[in-house]
Amino acid sequence: MSELNTFSIVARCSRTGMLGVAVSSAIPAVGALCPYIRAGVGAVSTQSWVNPYLAIEALDLMQKGLSGPDALEFVMSQDPQKAVRQIGVVDSLGRAAAWSGSSCTSWFGHTTGDDFSVQGNMLLSELVVTEMAAVFQSSAPLNLAERMLLCLEAGQFAGGDKRGKQSAALRVHHTEEYAWLDLRVDEHAHPIAELRRIYSIAQLQLIPFVDGMPKKASPGVPLSDSVTTMLLKPPPYRPGGGGS
């Protein structure tokens, strides 16, 4: 097992059905270990003493028809090490739940609401979680990726991981098996600020490309002339690239 002391949000957009996870930690490559999402099924973040199979099994159960809370209750009932686990889930209908084991590193805890769960451990204080939840609840008009990134920024401003900062990730799924957005900062002195910078570039350069990719129901659409022209330029000369 590896201990991931971190803070995260798992969330659903009630307008679009998008599902996502945003997470930050003072270990490298947190985005490789915590977030698990299936389009049309649910999203999970597994942390503290990480067991990815809890997330995978919870998603399997949600895919078979269990609610997010029922799936989480079942997988935790089967885990002999549940005292050291922390996990948050949300299903495709926005039903959310979380578990914070009694042996997680203080401060630890979680809060849930319609369409989201926020959880964290080894945090500076409870304010990290409460501020993240407040930002999500007050930002409904925004797209899911922006809302979750704002939550990470609020959590970091409130103190974040009490050991410091190292990595952050933002992953969103929409209707396809592949991610609509999957951004990671694996090792950085200011990972959430760097994630914000990468996200601003992705909005201009990546998302227009992904939106035209093949879908289950269609072969995709040709890129517009403007997107094609933009992508033919060297990166520094594209929008947001620093040389435009």
Residue pairs with C-beta under 8 A, 6 or more apart in sequence:
1 49
1 50
1 51
1 81
1 84
2 33
2 49
2 50
3 48
3 49
3 50
3 105
4 25
4 27
4 30
4 33
4 34
4 47
4 48
4 49
4 50
5 25
5 26
5 27
5 47
5 48
5 105
5 121
5 122
5 161
5 163
6 23
6 24
6 25
6 26
6 27
6 30
6 34
6 47
6 120
6 121
6 122
6 161
7 23
7 24
7 25
7 118
7 119
7 120
7 121
7 123
7 128
7 129
7 132
7 152
7 155
7 160
7 161
8 21
8 22
8 23
8 24
8 34
8 35
8 45
8 47
8 88
8 118
8 119
8 120
9 21
9 22
9 23
9 45
9 88
9 116
9 117
9 118
9 132
9 136
9 148
9 151
9 152
10 19
10 20
10 21
10 43
10 44
10 45
10 88
10 89
10 90
10 96
10 116
10 117
11 19
11 20
11 21
11 22
11 43
11 90
11 115
11 116
11 117
11 136
11 144
11 147
11 148
12 18
12 19
12 20
12 43
12 90
12 91
12 92
12 93
12 94
12 115
12 116
12 144
13 19
13 20
13 115
13 143
13 144
13 147
14 94
14 114
14 115
14 140
16 143
16 144
16 174
17 40
17 92
17 174
17 175
18 143
18 144
18 172
18 173
18 174
18 180
19 37
19 38
19 39
19 41
19 42
19 43
19 90
19 92
19 144
19 172
19 173
20 37
20 43
20 144
20 145
20 148
20 170
20 171
20 172
20 173
20 181
21 34
21 35
21 36
21 37
21 43
21 44
21 45
21 148
21 169
21 170
21 171
22 148
22 149
22 151
22 152
22 168
22 169
22 170
22 171
23 30
23 31
23 34
23 35
23 45
23 47
23 152
23 168
23 169
24 30
24 152
24 155
24 156
24 160
24 161
24 165
24 167
24 168
24 169
24 191
24 192
24 195
25 34
25 47
25 161
25 166
25 167
25 168
26 161
26 163
26 164
26 165
26 166
26 167
27 166
27 167
28 166
28 167
28 186
28 187
29 167
29 184
29 186
29 187
30 166
30 167
30 168
30 169
31 167
31 168
31 169
31 170
31 171
31 182
31 183
31 184
31 185
31 186
32 184
32 186
33 46
33 50
33 52
34 45
34 46
34 47
34 50
34 169
35 43
35 44
35 45
35 169
35 171
36 43
36 44
36 45
36 46
36 52
36 55
36 56
36 59
37 43
37 44
37 171
37 172
37 173
37 179
38 59
38 62
38 63
38 173
39 173
39 174
39 175
39 176
39 177
40 92
40 175
41 59
41 62
41 63
41 91
41 92
42 58
42 59
42 62
42 68
42 71
42 89
42 90
42 91
42 92
43 89
43 90
43 173
44 54
44 55
44 58
44 59
44 87
44 88
44 89
45 55
45 87
45 88
45 119
46 52
46 54
46 55
46 85
46 86
46 87
47 86
47 87
47 119
47 121
48 84
48 85
48 86
48 100
48 101
48 104
48 105
48 108
48 121
49 81
49 84
49 85
51 79
51 81
51 85
54 75
54 76
54 79
54 85
54 87
55 87
57 71
57 75
58 68
58 71
58 72
58 74
58 75
58 87
58 89
59 71
61 70
61 71
61 74
61 75
62 68
62 71
62 89
62 91
62 92
66 74
67 91
67 93
67 95
68 89
68 90
68 91
68 95
68 96
68 97
69 89
69 95
69 96
69 97
71 89
71 91
72 87
72 89
72 97
72 98
72 99
73 97
75 87
76 82
76 85
76 87
76 99
79 85
82 99
82 101
83 101
83 102
83 103
84 101
84 103
84 104
85 99
85 101
85 104
86 98
86 99
86 100
86 101
86 104
86 108
86 110
86 119
86 120
86 121
87 98
87 99
87 119
88 96
88 97
88 98
88 99
88 110
88 112
88 117
88 118
88 119
89 96
89 97
89 98
89 117
90 96
90 115
90 116
90 117
94 114
94 115
96 112
96 113
96 114
96 115
96 116
96 117
97 112
97 117
98 110
98 111
98 112
98 117
98 118
98 119
99 110
100 108
100 109
100 110
100 119
100 121
104 121
104 122
105 121
105 122
106 121
106 122
107 120
107 121
107 122
107 123
107 124
107 125
107 126
107 128
107 162
108 120
108 121
108 122
108 123
109 119
109 120
109 121
109 126
109 129
110 117
110 118
110 119
110 120
110 129
111 117
111 118
111 119
111 129
111 130
111 133
112 118
113 133
113 136
113 137
115 136
116 133
116 136
116 137
118 129
118 132
118 133
118 136
118 151
118 155
119 129
120 128
120 129
120 155
120 161
122 161
122 162
122 163
123 129
123 159
123 160
123 161
123 162
124 158
124 159
124 160
124 161
124 162
125 158
125 159
127 158
127 159
128 155
128 158
128 159
128 160
129 155
130 158
131 154
131 155
131 157
131 158
132 151
132 152
132 154
132 155
132 158
133 151
134 154
135 147
135 150
135 151
135 154
136 147
136 148
136 150
136 151
139 146
139 147
139 150
140 147
142 150
144 172
145 170
145 172
145 181
145 199
148 170
148 172
149 170
149 192
149 195
149 196
149 199
152 168
152 170
152 192
152 195
153 192
153 196
156 165
156 192
165 188
165 189
165 190
165 191
165 192
166 187
166 188
166 191
167 184
167 185
167 186
167 187
167 188
167 191
168 184
168 185
168 188
168 191
168 192
168 194
168 195
169 182
169 183
169 184
169 185
169 195
170 181
170 182
170 183
170 184
170 195
170 199
171 179
171 181
171 182
171 183
172 179
172 180
172 181
172 182
173 179
173 180
174 180
175 215
175 216
176 215
176 216
177 216
178 213
180 207
180 210
181 202
181 206
181 207
181 210
183 195
183 198
183 199
183 202
185 191
185 192
185 194
185 195
185 198
188 194
200 240
201 240
201 241
203 240
204 230
204 238
204 239
204 240
205 230
205 231
205 238
205 239
205 240
205 241
208 223
208 224
208 227
208 230
209 223
209 227
209 231
212 220
212 221
212 222
212 223
212 224
212 227
213 220
214 220
223 231
230 238
230 239
231 238
234 243
235 241
236 242
236 243
236 244
237 243
237 244
238 244
